């Protein structure tokens, strides 16, 4: 299963927008739009979410002043082949 970074969350308590953007650049990531500010986080989207084909999980850092990642994983396809015969 291949995962990708969908967004990066920076705790507002420890990060400002300049430091957060510099960190993104150092990680080789580019935000697709401006920052989304919430009460606790600065969120930078790296990829647009697509809930039809991906599941999402937050990968939390053990250190509270570090960044968190929103990871996207492909949804599992059902096993087996289903054939429906409507001609009966």
JOPE-V562884 format. One record per helix or strand. SS is the DSSP state (H for helix, E for strand). FROM is the first residue (numbers start at 1). TO is the last residue. If there is no record, write none. Layout:
ss=SS from=FROM to=TO
ss=SS from=FROM to=TO
//
This chain:
ss=E from=3 to=11
ss=H from=17 to=26
ss=E from=36 to=37
ss=E from=41 to=45
ss=E from=54 to=59
ss=E from=68 to=74
//
